[in-house]
Amino acid sequence: MSRLAPAAPSHPAAAAPDDLLSGPERAAWTSLRGLGRLLVEHVERDLLDHAGIPLTYFEILAVLAARPGTPLRMGALADEAGWSRSRLAHAVARLEERGWVRRSRSRGDRRGVAVAVTRSGCAFVEQVRGRHDRAVRAVLVDALTPEQLDALGALAGAVAAYAGALRPRDR
């Protein structure tokens, strides 16, 4: 997959007066927002119907299951999952109630909280991963050629890197 150079923040020839979005810019934003919602709703519905878990909870477990036995600070987990800390704290509490994660004090920082996946949490992720991947394949992968999928990945990566650079690093 090729890496695209970050785009300039705006394109002067396409800019609308007073920095309002032009017609094509608004159409791109609206399409992207709608696509994101549609993709998430499809995978979410499938996971809820067949595994009894929302997509967001699966994503947290998957991040932690990639590091079995290694606690991750809540702040780092929030950054990786793209969540606010308060929303993450609620989700982690629900996952802890199910026995899939455990919270502990961070080493070296008594105020910090770390989260680790449990054995049953890892087992659950492995049990559900195929369902998740089939849902993603059905709604995204099967709709695109390999070249389109590569291009989508490159575009999404470029936008994510640019947006990430705009985000304040106050965490």
Salt bridges, closest charged atoms under 4 A:
ASP46 OD1 - HIS50 ND1 3.50
ASP46 OD2 - ARG131 NE 2.73
ASP79 OD1 - ARG171 NH1 2.69
GLU80 OE1 - ARG67 NH2 2.85
GLU96 OE1 - ARG103 NH2 2.64
GLU97 OE2 - ARG94 NH2 2.61
ASP109 OD2 - ARG73 NH1 3.21
ASP109 OD1 - ARG111 NE 3.76
GLU126 OE2 - ARG129 NH2 3.65
ASP133 OD1 - HIS132 ND1 2.92
